[in-house]
């Protein structure tokens, strides 16, 4: 599936991933290929994804690795998943 992570600063991530886990307001949830369409509000926490999408130049230090996944700390935001395309608008 295709993942984009966008912040007020820049588009941080774009590319193919195997999975993405996000901090929903009712708890953490994960999306894999062919996930049902969803729009959700995100709370403070970690966005984790597995794969090798392009991380924008100059923003690599915002990401860490944990259990073979990339990790980005966010303070909130929204997520939309539709047709194997996931867009995270993060604060």
PyMOL Python script that loads the backbone (N, CA, C, O; Angstrom):
from pymol import cmd

cmd.read_pdbstr("""\
ATOM      1  N   UNK A   1       0.831  -1.168   0.000  1.00  0.00           N
ATOM      2  CA  UNK A   1       0.000   0.000   0.000  1.00  0.00           C
ATOM      3  C   UNK A   1       0.879   1.236   0.000  1.00  0.00           C
ATOM      4  O   UNK A   1       2.039   1.178   0.408  1.00  0.00           O
ATOM      5  N   UNK A   2       0.340   2.341  -0.450  1.00  0.00           N
ATOM      6  CA  UNK A   2       1.097   3.578  -0.577  1.00  0.00           C
ATOM      7  C   UNK A   2       0.844   4.453   0.649  1.00  0.00           C
ATOM      8  O   UNK A   2      -0.306   4.668   1.034  1.00  0.00           O
ATOM      9  N   UNK A   3       1.907   4.953   1.255  1.00  0.00           N
ATOM     10  CA  UNK A   3       1.802   5.775   2.460  1.00  0.00           C
ATOM     11  C   UNK A   3       2.367   7.159   2.210  1.00  0.00           C
ATOM     12  O   UNK A   3       3.426   7.320   1.603  1.00  0.00           O
ATOM     13  N   UNK A   4       1.629   8.161   2.695  1.00  0.00           N
ATOM     14  CA  UNK A   4       2.122   9.541   2.734  1.00  0.00           C
ATOM     15  C   UNK A   4       1.935  10.043   4.149  1.00  0.00           C
ATOM     16  O   UNK A   4       0.867   9.868   4.737  1.00  0.00           O
ATOM     17  N   UNK A   5       2.964  10.667   4.702  1.00  0.00           N
ATOM     18  CA  UNK A   5       2.849  11.330   5.993  1.00  0.00           C
ATOM     19  C   UNK A   5       3.168  12.796   5.759  1.00  0.00           C
ATOM     20  O   UNK A   5       4.260  13.143   5.308  1.00  0.00           O
ATOM     21  N   UNK A   6       2.199  13.653   6.072  1.00  0.00           N
ATOM     22  CA  UNK A   6       2.323  15.085   5.818  1.00  0.00           C
ATOM     23  C   UNK A   6       2.185  15.835   7.136  1.00  0.00           C
ATOM     24  O   UNK A   6       1.293  15.543   7.933  1.00  0.00           O
ATOM     25  N   UNK A   7       3.070  16.805   7.366  1.00  0.00           N
ATOM     26  CA  UNK A   7       2.996  17.673   8.535  1.00  0.00           C
ATOM     27  C   UNK A   7       2.917  19.112   8.050  1.00  0.00           C
ATOM     28  O   UNK A   7       3.082  19.369   6.858  1.00  0.00           O
ATOM     29  N   UNK A   8       2.666  20.059   8.957  1.00  0.00           N
ATOM     30  CA  UNK A   8       2.682  21.470   8.531  1.00  0.00           C
ATOM     31  C   UNK A   8       4.037  21.891   7.964  1.00  0.00           C
ATOM     32  O   UNK A   8       4.112  22.834   7.176  1.00  0.00           O
ATOM     33  N   UNK A   9       5.116  21.193   8.363  1.00  0.00           N
ATOM     34  CA  UNK A   9       6.463  21.523   7.885  1.00  0.00           C
ATOM     35  C   UNK A   9       6.705  21.059   6.456  1.00  0.00           C
ATOM     36  O   UNK A   9       7.227  21.804   5.627  1.00  0.00           O
ATOM     37  N   UNK A  10       6.312  19.798   6.177  1.00  0.00           N
ATOM     38  CA  UNK A  10       6.644  19.202   4.880  1.00  0.00           C
ATOM     39  C   UNK A  10       5.963  17.846   4.733  1.00  0.00           C
ATOM     40  O   UNK A  10       5.382  17.317   5.680  1.00  0.00           O
ATOM     41  N   UNK A  11       6.048  17.300   3.528  1.00  0.00           N
ATOM     42  CA  UNK A  11       5.663  15.916   3.287  1.00  0.00           C
ATOM     43  C   UNK A  11       6.865  15.068   3.694  1.00  0.00           C
ATOM     44  O   UNK A  11       7.902  15.096   3.031  1.00  0.00           O
ATOM     45  N   UNK A  12       6.725  14.309   4.793  1.00  0.00           N
ATOM     46  CA  UNK A  12       7.868  13.599   5.360  1.00  0.00           C
ATOM     47  C   UNK A  12       8.145  12.258   4.708  1.00  0.00           C
ATOM     48  O   UNK A  12       9.303  11.868   4.557  1.00  0.00           O
ATOM     49  N   UNK A  13       7.077  11.539   4.315  1.00  0.00           N
ATOM     50  CA  UNK A  13       7.226  10.173   3.812  1.00  0.00           C
ATOM     51  C   UNK A  13       6.320   9.981   2.611  1.00  0.00           C
ATOM     52  O   UNK A  13       5.196  10.482   2.583  1.00  0.00           O
ATOM     53  N   UNK A  14       6.814   9.253   1.617  1.00  0.00           N
ATOM     54  CA  UNK A  14       5.993   8.862   0.468  1.00  0.00           C
ATOM     55  C   UNK A  14       6.554   7.568  -0.096  1.00  0.00           C
ATOM     56  O   UNK A  14       7.749   7.473  -0.379  1.00  0.00           O
ATOM     57  N   UNK A  15       5.690   6.569  -0.259  1.00  0.00           N
ATOM     58  CA  UNK A  15       6.135   5.327  -0.868  1.00  0.00           C
ATOM     59  C   UNK A  15       5.392   4.108  -0.373  1.00  0.00           C
ATOM     60  O   UNK A  15       4.481   4.203   0.449  1.00  0.00           O
ATOM     61  N   UNK A  16       5.796   2.964  -0.886  1.00  0.00           N
ATOM     62  CA  UNK A  16       5.147   1.690  -0.572  1.00  0.00           C
ATOM     63  C   UNK A  16       5.569   1.151   0.793  1.00  0.00           C
ATOM     64  O   UNK A  16       6.747   1.179   1.150  1.00  0.00           O
ATOM     65  N   UNK A  17       4.583   0.659   1.550  1.00  0.00           N
ATOM     66  CA  UNK A  17       4.837   0.027   2.843  1.00  0.00           C
ATOM     67  C   UNK A  17       4.032  -1.262   2.941  1.00  0.00           C
ATOM     68  O   UNK A  17       3.062  -1.459   2.208  1.00  0.00           O
ATOM     69  N   UNK A  18       4.446  -2.138   3.855  1.00  0.00           N
ATOM     70  CA  UNK A  18       3.744  -3.399   4.088  1.00  0.00           C
ATOM     71  C   UNK A  18       2.625  -3.238   5.110  1.00  0.00           C
ATOM     72  O   UNK A  18       1.572  -3.864   4.995  1.00  0.00           O
ATOM     73  N   UNK A  19       2.865  -2.383   6.124  1.00  0.00           N
ATOM     74  CA  UNK A  19       1.873  -2.168   7.168  1.00  0.00           C
ATOM     75  C   UNK A  19       2.108  -0.818   7.812  1.00  0.00           C
ATOM     76  O   UNK A  19       3.196  -0.249   7.723  1.00  0.00           O
ATOM     77  N   UNK A  20       1.055  -0.306   8.474  1.00  0.00           N
ATOM     78  CA  UNK A  20       1.165   0.933   9.233  1.00  0.00           C
ATOM     79  C   UNK A  20       0.316   0.791  10.488  1.00  0.00           C
ATOM     80  O   UNK A  20      -0.815   0.307  10.440  1.00  0.00           O
ATOM     81  N   UNK A  21       0.880   1.221  11.609  1.00  0.00           N
ATOM     82  CA  UNK A  21       0.184   1.198  12.892  1.00  0.00           C
ATOM     83  C   UNK A  21       0.125   2.630  13.404  1.00  0.00           C
ATOM     84  O   UNK A  21       1.127   3.346  13.382  1.00  0.00           O
ATOM     85  N   UNK A  22      -1.056   3.048  13.867  1.00  0.00           N
ATOM     86  CA  UNK A  22      -1.244   4.430  14.298  1.00  0.00           C
ATOM     87  C   UNK A  22      -1.948   4.488  15.649  1.00  0.00           C
ATOM     88  O   UNK A  22      -2.643   3.546  16.029  1.00  0.00           O
ATOM     89  N   UNK A  23      -1.765   5.611  16.389  1.00  0.00           N
ATOM     90  CA  UNK A  23      -2.409   5.782  17.693  1.00  0.00           C
ATOM     91  C   UNK A  23      -3.794   6.416  17.563  1.00  0.00           C
ATOM     92  O   UNK A  23      -3.923   7.639  17.630  1.00  0.00           O
ATOM     93  N   UNK A  24      -4.812   5.609  17.380  1.00  0.00           N
ATOM     94  CA  UNK A  24      -6.177   6.119  17.288  1.00  0.00           C
ATOM     95  C   UNK A  24      -6.670   6.596  18.647  1.00  0.00           C
ATOM     96  O   UNK A  24      -6.097   6.238  19.676  1.00  0.00           O
ATOM     97  N   UNK A  25      -7.725   7.397  18.657  1.00  0.00           N
ATOM     98  CA  UNK A  25      -8.246   7.914  19.928  1.00  0.00           C
ATOM     99  C   UNK A  25      -8.835   6.805  20.799  1.00  0.00           C
ATOM    100  O   UNK A  25      -8.922   6.965  22.017  1.00  0.00           O
ATOM    101  N   UNK A  26      -9.241   5.688  20.199  1.00  0.00           N
ATOM    102  CA  UNK A  26      -9.767   4.553  20.956  1.00  0.00           C
ATOM    103  C   UNK A  26      -8.743   3.430  21.086  1.00  0.00           C
ATOM    104  O   UNK A  26      -9.091   2.315  21.473  1.00  0.00           O
ATOM    105  N   UNK A  27      -7.485   3.718  20.764  1.00  0.00           N
ATOM    106  CA  UNK A  27      -6.428   2.722  20.861  1.00  0.00           C
ATOM    107  C   UNK A  27      -5.674   2.575  19.555  1.00  0.00           C
ATOM    108  O   UNK A  27      -6.108   3.054  18.508  1.00  0.00           O
ATOM    109  N   UNK A  28      -4.548   1.908  19.638  1.00  0.00           N
ATOM    110  CA  UNK A  28      -3.690   1.684  18.473  1.00  0.00           C
ATOM    111  C   UNK A  28      -4.362   0.723  17.504  1.00  0.00           C
ATOM    112  O   UNK A  28      -4.985  -0.252  17.925  1.00  0.00           O
ATOM    113  N   UNK A  29      -4.237   0.994  16.203  1.00  0.00           N
ATOM    114  CA  UNK A  29      -4.736   0.055  15.201  1.00  0.00           C
ATOM    115  C   UNK A  29      -3.799   0.002  14.008  1.00  0.00           C
ATOM    116  O   UNK A  29      -3.021   0.922  13.756  1.00  0.00           O
ATOM    117  N   UNK A  30      -3.898  -1.111  13.277  1.00  0.00           N
ATOM    118  CA  UNK A  30      -2.986  -1.389  12.170  1.00  0.00           C
ATOM    119  C   UNK A  30      -3.763  -1.550  10.875  1.00  0.00           C
ATOM    120  O   UNK A  30      -4.904  -2.010  10.868  1.00  0.00           O
ATOM    121  N   UNK A  31      -3.119  -1.160   9.775  1.00  0.00           N
ATOM    122  CA  UNK A  31      -3.692  -1.364   8.446  1.00  0.00           C
ATOM    123  C   UNK A  31      -2.708  -2.134   7.585  1.00  0.00           C
ATOM    124  O   UNK A  31      -1.504  -1.883   7.612  1.00  0.00           O
ATOM    125  N   UNK A  32      -3.243  -3.076   6.822  1.00  0.00           N
ATOM    126  CA  UNK A  32      -2.475  -3.861   5.870  1.00  0.00           C
ATOM    127  C   UNK A  32      -3.078  -3.646   4.489  1.00  0.00           C
ATOM    128  O   UNK A  32      -4.068  -2.926   4.357  1.00  0.00           O
ATOM    129  N   UNK A  33      -2.498  -4.259   3.455  1.00  0.00           N
ATOM    130  CA  UNK A  33      -3.053  -4.157   2.102  1.00  0.00           C
ATOM    131  C   UNK A  33      -4.529  -4.509   2.091  1.00  0.00           C
ATOM    132  O   UNK A  33      -4.975  -5.382   2.836  1.00  0.00           O
ATOM    133  N   UNK A  34      -5.283  -3.827   1.243  1.00  0.00           N
ATOM    134  CA  UNK A  34      -6.715  -4.049   1.033  1.00  0.00           C
ATOM    135  C   UNK A  34      -7.559  -3.813   2.273  1.00  0.00           C
ATOM    136  O   UNK A  34      -8.610  -4.430   2.445  1.00  0.00           O
ATOM    137  N   UNK A  35      -7.093  -2.911   3.141  1.00  0.00           N
ATOM    138  CA  UNK A  35      -7.870  -2.536   4.322  1.00  0.00           C
ATOM    139  C   UNK A  35      -9.133  -1.802   3.880  1.00  0.00           C
ATOM    140  O   UNK A  35      -9.131  -1.095   2.873  1.00  0.00           O
ATOM    141  N   UNK A  36     -10.199  -1.976   4.635  1.00  0.00           N
ATOM    142  CA  UNK A  36     -11.451  -1.259   4.353  1.00  0.00           C
ATOM    143  C   UNK A  36     -11.211   0.244   4.460  1.00  0.00           C
ATOM    144  O   UNK A  36     -10.362   0.678   5.238  1.00  0.00           O
ATOM    145  N   UNK A  37     -11.949   1.044   3.689  1.00  0.00           N
ATOM    146  CA  UNK A  37     -11.799   2.496   3.779  1.00  0.00           C
ATOM    147  C   UNK A  37     -12.060   2.976   5.214  1.00  0.00           C
ATOM    148  O   UNK A  37     -12.955   2.476   5.896  1.00  0.00           O
ATOM    149  N   UNK A  38     -11.266   3.946   5.652  1.00  0.00           N
ATOM    150  CA  UNK A  38     -11.400   4.464   7.013  1.00  0.00           C
ATOM    151  C   UNK A  38     -10.893   5.892   7.072  1.00  0.00           C
ATOM    152  O   UNK A  38      -9.947   6.261   6.376  1.00  0.00           O
ATOM    153  N   UNK A  39     -11.535   6.687   7.913  1.00  0.00           N
ATOM    154  CA  UNK A  39     -11.049   8.016   8.275  1.00  0.00           C
ATOM    155  C   UNK A  39     -11.109   8.054   9.791  1.00  0.00           C
ATOM    156  O   UNK A  39     -12.129   7.697  10.380  1.00  0.00           O
ATOM    157  N   UNK A  40     -10.016   8.486  10.434  1.00  0.00           N
ATOM    158  CA  UNK A  40      -9.970   8.461  11.892  1.00  0.00           C
ATOM    159  C   UNK A  40      -9.122   9.608  12.426  1.00  0.00           C
ATOM    160  O   UNK A  40      -8.243  10.132  11.741  1.00  0.00           O
ATOM    161  N   UNK A  41      -9.412   9.982  13.668  1.00  0.00           N
ATOM    162  CA  UNK A  41      -8.627  10.989  14.378  1.00  0.00           C
ATOM    163  C   UNK A  41      -7.521  10.261  15.132  1.00  0.00           C
ATOM    164  O   UNK A  41      -7.737   9.183  15.685  1.00  0.00           O
ATOM    165  N   UNK A  42      -6.337  10.861  15.149  1.00  0.00           N
ATOM    166  CA  UNK A  42      -5.189  10.275  15.839  1.00  0.00           C
ATOM    167  C   UNK A  42      -4.855  11.093  17.072  1.00  0.00           C
ATOM    168  O   UNK A  42      -5.047  12.309  17.100  1.00  0.00           O
ATOM    169  N   UNK A  43      -4.348  10.408  18.098  1.00  0.00           N
ATOM    170  CA  UNK A  43      -3.904  11.085  19.304  1.00  0.00           C
ATOM    171  C   UNK A  43      -2.386  11.046  19.382  1.00  0.00           C
ATOM    172  O   UNK A  43      -1.723  10.497  18.501  1.00  0.00           O
ATOM    173  N   UNK A  44      -1.845  11.626  20.434  1.00  0.00           N
ATOM    174  CA  UNK A  44      -0.396  11.625  20.633  1.00  0.00           C
ATOM    175  C   UNK A  44       0.094  10.188  20.731  1.00  0.00           C
ATOM    176  O   UNK A  44      -0.503   9.362  21.422  1.00  0.00           O
ATOM    177  N   UNK A  45       1.195   9.898  20.028  1.00  0.00           N
ATOM    178  CA  UNK A  45       1.755   8.556  20.072  1.00  0.00           C
ATOM    179  C   UNK A  45       2.707   8.308  18.918  1.00  0.00           C
ATOM    180  O   UNK A  45       3.279   9.236  18.347  1.00  0.00           O
ATOM    181  N   UNK A  46       2.862   7.034  18.591  1.00  0.00           N
ATOM    182  CA  UNK A  46       3.821   6.634  17.563  1.00  0.00           C
ATOM    183  C   UNK A  46       3.114   6.115  16.309  1.00  0.00           C
ATOM    184  O   UNK A  46       2.222   5.270  16.386  1.00  0.00           O
ATOM    185  N   UNK A  47       3.528   6.633  15.167  1.00  0.00           N
ATOM    186  CA  UNK A  47       3.133   6.071  13.877  1.00  0.00           C
ATOM    187  C   UNK A  47       4.265   5.123  13.500  1.00  0.00           C
ATOM    188  O   UNK A  47       5.422   5.536  13.418  1.00  0.00           O
ATOM    189  N   UNK A  48       3.934   3.847  13.269  1.00  0.00           N
ATOM    190  CA  UNK A  48       4.937   2.841  12.926  1.00  0.00           C
ATOM    191  C   UNK A  48       4.606   2.268  11.561  1.00  0.00           C
ATOM    192  O   UNK A  48       3.445   1.980  11.267  1.00  0.00           O
ATOM    193  N   UNK A  49       5.624   2.101  10.727  1.00  0.00           N
ATOM    194  CA  UNK A  49       5.372   1.490   9.425  1.00  0.00           C
ATOM    195  C   UNK A  49       6.540   0.613   9.026  1.00  0.00           C
ATOM    196  O   UNK A  49       7.693   0.874   9.368  1.00  0.00           O
ATOM    197  N   UNK A  50       6.205  -0.440   8.287  1.00  0.00           N
ATOM    198  CA  UNK A  50       7.209  -1.387   7.810  1.00  0.00           C
ATOM    199  C   UNK A  50       7.306  -1.251   6.299  1.00  0.00           C
ATOM    200  O   UNK A  50       6.298  -1.320   5.596  1.00  0.00           O
ATOM    201  N   UNK A  51       8.512  -1.060   5.806  1.00  0.00           N
ATOM    202  CA  UNK A  51       8.746  -0.875   4.381  1.00  0.00           C
ATOM    203  C   UNK A  51       9.885   0.107   4.186  1.00  0.00           C
ATOM    204  O   UNK A  51      10.554   0.493   5.144  1.00  0.00           O
ATOM    205  N   UNK A  52      10.102   0.506   2.958  1.00  0.00           N
ATOM    206  CA  UNK A  52      11.187   1.431   2.647  1.00  0.00           C
ATOM    207  C   UNK A  52      10.723   2.587   1.772  1.00  0.00           C
ATOM    208  O   UNK A  52      11.233   2.773   0.668  1.00  0.00           O
ATOM    209  N   UNK A  53       9.757   3.364   2.258  1.00  0.00           N
ATOM    210  CA  UNK A  53       9.359   4.530   1.472  1.00  0.00           C
ATOM    211  C   UNK A  53      10.438   5.605   1.545  1.00  0.00           C
ATOM    212  O   UNK A  53      11.376   5.488   2.334  1.00  0.00           O
ATOM    213  N   UNK A  54      10.316   6.623   0.751  1.00  0.00           N
ATOM    214  CA  UNK A  54      11.273   7.725   0.742  1.00  0.00           C
ATOM    215  C   UNK A  54      10.977   8.670   1.898  1.00  0.00           C
ATOM    216  O   UNK A  54       9.856   9.158   2.042  1.00  0.00           O
ATOM    217  N   UNK A  55      11.984   8.920   2.716  1.00  0.00           N
ATOM    218  CA  UNK A  55      11.882   9.904   3.786  1.00  0.00           C
ATOM    219  C   UNK A  55      12.506  11.192   3.279  1.00  0.00           C
ATOM    220  O   UNK A  55      13.627  11.188   2.770  1.00  0.00           O
ATOM    221  N   UNK A  56      11.779  12.298   3.418  1.00  0.00           N
ATOM    222  CA  UNK A  56      12.228  13.576   2.874  1.00  0.00           C
ATOM    223  C   UNK A  56      13.594  13.973   3.429  1.00  0.00           C
ATOM    224  O   UNK A  56      13.872  13.820   4.619  1.00  0.00           O
ATOM    225  N   UNK A  57      14.421  14.477   2.552  1.00  0.00           N
ATOM    226  CA  UNK A  57      15.769  14.902   2.928  1.00  0.00           C
ATOM    227  C   UNK A  57      15.700  15.982   4.002  1.00  0.00           C
ATOM    228  O   UNK A  57      14.931  16.937   3.893  1.00  0.00           O
ATOM    229  N   UNK A  58      16.505  15.817   5.030  1.00  0.00           N
ATOM    230  CA  UNK A  58      16.544  16.776   6.122  1.00  0.00           C
ATOM    231  C   UNK A  58      15.631  16.423   7.282  1.00  0.00           C
ATOM    232  O   UNK A  58      15.693  17.064   8.331  1.00  0.00           O
ATOM    233  N   UNK A  59      14.782  15.412   7.113  1.00  0.00           N
ATOM    234  CA  UNK A  59      13.842  15.031   8.166  1.00  0.00           C
ATOM    235  C   UNK A  59      14.118  13.627   8.713  1.00  0.00           C
ATOM    236  O   UNK A  59      13.330  13.104   9.500  1.00  0.00           O
ATOM    237  N   UNK A  60      15.216  13.025   8.306  1.00  0.00           N
ATOM    238  CA  UNK A  60      15.539  11.662   8.727  1.00  0.00           C
ATOM    239  C   UNK A  60      15.655  11.523  10.245  1.00  0.00           C
ATOM    240  O   UNK A  60      15.344  10.467  10.794  1.00  0.00           O
ATOM    241  N   UNK A  61      16.098  12.573  10.921  1.00  0.00           N
ATOM    242  CA  UNK A  61      16.294  12.506  12.374  1.00  0.00           C
ATOM    243  C   UNK A  61      14.986  12.450  13.151  1.00  0.00           C
ATOM    244  O   UNK A  61      14.996  12.142  14.342  1.00  0.00           O
ATOM    245  N   UNK A  62      13.871  12.739  12.510  1.00  0.00           N
ATOM    246  CA  UNK A  62      12.569  12.645  13.170  1.00  0.00           C
ATOM    247  C   UNK A  62      12.133  11.190  13.340  1.00  0.00           C
ATOM    248  O   UNK A  62      11.215  10.898  14.106  1.00  0.00           O
ATOM    249  N   UNK A  63      12.793  10.282  12.622  1.00  0.00           N
ATOM    250  CA  UNK A  63      12.405   8.879  12.618  1.00  0.00           C
ATOM    251  C   UNK A  63      13.403   8.031  13.390  1.00  0.00           C
ATOM    252  O   UNK A  63      14.604   8.302  13.399  1.00  0.00           O
ATOM    253  N   UNK A  64      12.875   6.995  14.037  1.00  0.00           N
ATOM    254  CA  UNK A  64      13.731   6.010  14.687  1.00  0.00           C
ATOM    255  C   UNK A  64      13.295   4.640  14.186  1.00  0.00           C
ATOM    256  O   UNK A  64      12.349   4.529  13.406  1.00  0.00           O
ATOM    257  N   UNK A  65      13.986   3.601  14.636  1.00  0.00           N
ATOM    258  CA  UNK A  65      13.591   2.238  14.260  1.00  0.00           C
ATOM    259  C   UNK A  65      13.310   1.446  15.523  1.00  0.00           C
ATOM    260  O   UNK A  65      14.003   1.579  16.532  1.00  0.00           O
ATOM    261  N   UNK A  66      12.268   0.611  15.444  1.00  0.00           N
ATOM    262  CA  UNK A  66      11.832  -0.188  16.581  1.00  0.00           C
ATOM    263  C   UNK A  66      11.263  -1.492  16.045  1.00  0.00           C
ATOM    264  O   UNK A  66      10.289  -1.477  15.293  1.00  0.00           O
ATOM    265  N   UNK A  67      11.850  -2.605  16.417  1.00  0.00           N
ATOM    266  CA  UNK A  67      11.380  -3.926  15.973  1.00  0.00           C
ATOM    267  C   UNK A  67      11.260  -4.030  14.455  1.00  0.00           C
ATOM    268  O   UNK A  67      10.306  -4.620  13.947  1.00  0.00           O
ATOM    269  N   UNK A  68      12.228  -3.457  13.725  1.00  0.00           N
ATOM    270  CA  UNK A  68      12.226  -3.539  12.269  1.00  0.00           C
ATOM    271  C   UNK A  68      11.249  -2.606  11.578  1.00  0.00           C
ATOM    272  O   UNK A  68      11.025  -2.725  10.374  1.00  0.00           O
ATOM    273  N   UNK A  69      10.659  -1.672  12.333  1.00  0.00           N
ATOM    274  CA  UNK A  69       9.707  -0.710  11.758  1.00  0.00           C
ATOM    275  C   UNK A  69      10.235   0.704  11.961  1.00  0.00           C
ATOM    276  O   UNK A  69      10.963   0.981  12.914  1.00  0.00           O
ATOM    277  N   UNK A  70       9.858   1.584  11.054  1.00  0.00           N
ATOM    278  CA  UNK A  70      10.156   3.008  11.204  1.00  0.00           C
ATOM    279  C   UNK A  70       9.144   3.583  12.184  1.00  0.00           C
ATOM    280  O   UNK A  70       7.986   3.166  12.195  1.00  0.00           O
ATOM    281  N   UNK A  71       9.570   4.538  13.007  1.00  0.00           N
ATOM    282  CA  UNK A  71       8.704   5.128  14.030  1.00  0.00           C
ATOM    283  C   UNK A  71       8.799   6.648  13.960  1.00  0.00           C
ATOM    284  O   UNK A  71       9.889   7.213  13.875  1.00  0.00           O
ATOM    285  N   UNK A  72       7.628   7.302  13.997  1.00  0.00           N
ATOM    286  CA  UNK A  72       7.539   8.760  14.034  1.00  0.00           C
ATOM    287  C   UNK A  72       6.619   9.145  15.182  1.00  0.00           C
ATOM    288  O   UNK A  72       5.479   8.684  15.241  1.00  0.00           O
ATOM    289  N   UNK A  73       7.094   9.976  16.087  1.00  0.00           N
ATOM    290  CA  UNK A  73       6.272  10.482  17.192  1.00  0.00           C
ATOM    291  C   UNK A  73       5.411  11.628  16.666  1.00  0.00           C
ATOM    292  O   UNK A  73       5.909  12.539  16.004  1.00  0.00           O
ATOM    293  N   UNK A  74       4.098  11.571  16.974  1.00  0.00           N
ATOM    294  CA  UNK A  74       3.197  12.654  16.583  1.00  0.00           C
ATOM    295  C   UNK A  74       2.434  13.141  17.814  1.00  0.00           C
ATOM    296  O   UNK A  74       2.345  12.435  18.819  1.00  0.00           O
ATOM    297  N   UNK A  75       1.888  14.347  17.728  1.00  0.00           N
ATOM    298  CA  UNK A  75       1.090  14.872  18.835  1.00  0.00           C
ATOM    299  C   UNK A  75      -0.400  14.804  18.524  1.00  0.00           C
ATOM    300  O   UNK A  75      -1.225  15.214  19.340  1.00  0.00           O
ATOM    301  N   UNK A  76      -0.746  14.291  17.355  1.00  0.00           N
ATOM    302  CA  UNK A  76      -2.145  14.148  16.944  1.00  0.00           C
ATOM    303  C   UNK A  76      -2.253  14.258  15.439  1.00  0.00           C
ATOM    304  O   UNK A  76      -1.253  14.434  14.743  1.00  0.00           O
ATOM    305  N   UNK A  77      -3.485  14.153  14.938  1.00  0.00           N
ATOM    306  CA  UNK A  77      -3.696  14.298  13.505  1.00  0.00           C
ATOM    307  C   UNK A  77      -4.892  13.501  13.027  1.00  0.00           C
ATOM    308  O   UNK A  77      -5.775  13.150  13.809  1.00  0.00           O
ATOM    309  N   UNK A  78      -4.910  13.219  11.728  1.00  0.00           N
ATOM    310  CA  UNK A  78      -5.972  12.418  11.115  1.00  0.00           C
ATOM    311  C   UNK A  78      -5.340  11.433  10.132  1.00  0.00           C
ATOM    312  O   UNK A  78      -4.214  11.619   9.670  1.00  0.00           O
ATOM    313  N   UNK A  79      -6.096  10.387   9.831  1.00  0.00           N
ATOM    314  CA  UNK A  79      -5.637   9.393   8.865  1.00  0.00           C
ATOM    315  C   UNK A  79      -6.792   9.038   7.950  1.00  0.00           C
ATOM    316  O   UNK A  79      -7.944   8.962   8.379  1.00  0.00           O
ATOM    317  N   UNK A  80      -6.471   8.822   6.682  1.00  0.00           N
ATOM    318  CA  UNK A  80      -7.451   8.327   5.714  1.00  0.00           C
ATOM    319  C   UNK A  80      -6.825   7.160   4.970  1.00  0.00           C
ATOM    320  O   UNK A  80      -5.678   7.234   4.529  1.00  0.00           O
ATOM    321  N   UNK A  81      -7.587   6.085   4.836  1.00  0.00           N
ATOM    322  CA  UNK A  81      -7.158   4.921   4.072  1.00  0.00           C
ATOM    323  C   UNK A  81      -8.250   4.602   3.062  1.00  0.00           C
ATOM    324  O   UNK A  81      -9.412   4.434   3.429  1.00  0.00           O
ATOM    325  N   UNK A  82      -7.876   4.520   1.791  1.00  0.00           N
ATOM    326  CA  UNK A  82      -8.836   4.197   0.737  1.00  0.00           C
ATOM    327  C   UNK A  82      -8.068   3.660  -0.470  1.00  0.00           C
ATOM    328  O   UNK A  82      -7.096   4.273  -0.912  1.00  0.00           O
ATOM    329  N   UNK A  83      -8.499   2.525  -0.998  1.00  0.00           N
ATOM    330  CA  UNK A  83      -7.882   1.937  -2.194  1.00  0.00           C
ATOM    331  C   UNK A  83      -6.369   1.753  -2.057  1.00  0.00           C
ATOM    332  O   UNK A  83      -5.613   2.118  -2.958  1.00  0.00           O
ATOM    333  N   UNK A  84      -5.932   1.189  -0.934  1.00  0.00           N
ATOM    334  CA  UNK A  84      -4.515   0.923  -0.676  1.00  0.00           C
ATOM    335  C   UNK A  84      -3.648   2.180  -0.689  1.00  0.00           C
ATOM    336  O   UNK A  84      -2.460   2.121  -1.007  1.00  0.00           O
ATOM    337  N   UNK A  85      -4.248   3.312  -0.343  1.00  0.00           N
ATOM    338  CA  UNK A  85      -3.522   4.575  -0.213  1.00  0.00           C
ATOM    339  C   UNK A  85      -3.836   5.148   1.171  1.00  0.00           C
ATOM    340  O   UNK A  85      -4.996   5.386   1.508  1.00  0.00           O
ATOM    341  N   UNK A  86      -2.794   5.361   1.957  1.00  0.00           N
ATOM    342  CA  UNK A  86      -2.946   5.858   3.324  1.00  0.00           C
ATOM    343  C   UNK A  86      -2.298   7.237   3.416  1.00  0.00           C
ATOM    344  O   UNK A  86      -1.138   7.415   3.046  1.00  0.00           O
ATOM    345  N   UNK A  87      -3.059   8.209   3.914  1.00  0.00           N
ATOM    346  CA  UNK A  87      -2.530   9.556   4.104  1.00  0.00           C
ATOM    347  C   UNK A  87      -2.679   9.903   5.580  1.00  0.00           C
ATOM    348  O   UNK A  87      -3.777   9.860   6.134  1.00  0.00           O
ATOM    349  N   UNK A  88      -1.554  10.248   6.208  1.00  0.00           N
ATOM    350  CA  UNK A  88      -1.542  10.695   7.590  1.00  0.00           C
ATOM    351  C   UNK A  88      -1.243  12.186   7.588  1.00  0.00           C
ATOM    352  O   UNK A  88      -0.207  12.620   7.087  1.00  0.00           O
ATOM    353  N   UNK A  89      -2.164  12.970   8.155  1.00  0.00           N
ATOM    354  CA  UNK A  89      -1.935  14.400   8.352  1.00  0.00           C
ATOM    355  C   UNK A  89      -1.596  14.545   9.830  1.00  0.00           C
ATOM    356  O   UNK A  89      -2.480  14.479  10.684  1.00  0.00           O
ATOM    357  N   UNK A  90      -0.319  14.742  10.127  1.00  0.00           N
ATOM    358  CA  UNK A  90       0.168  14.701  11.506  1.00  0.00           C
ATOM    359  C   UNK A  90       0.581  16.076  12.016  1.00  0.00           C
ATOM    360  O   UNK A  90       1.051  16.933  11.268  1.00  0.00           O
ATOM    361  N   UNK A  91       0.387  16.250  13.316  1.00  0.00           N
ATOM    362  CA  UNK A  91       0.838  17.469  14.012  1.00  0.00           C
ATOM    363  C   UNK A  91       2.161  17.182  14.681  1.00  0.00           C
ATOM    364  O   UNK A  91       2.730  18.063  15.325  1.00  0.00           O
TER     365      UNK A  91
END
""", "prot")
cmd.dss("prot")
cmd.show_as("cartoon", "prot")
cmd.util.cbc("prot")
cmd.orient("prot")
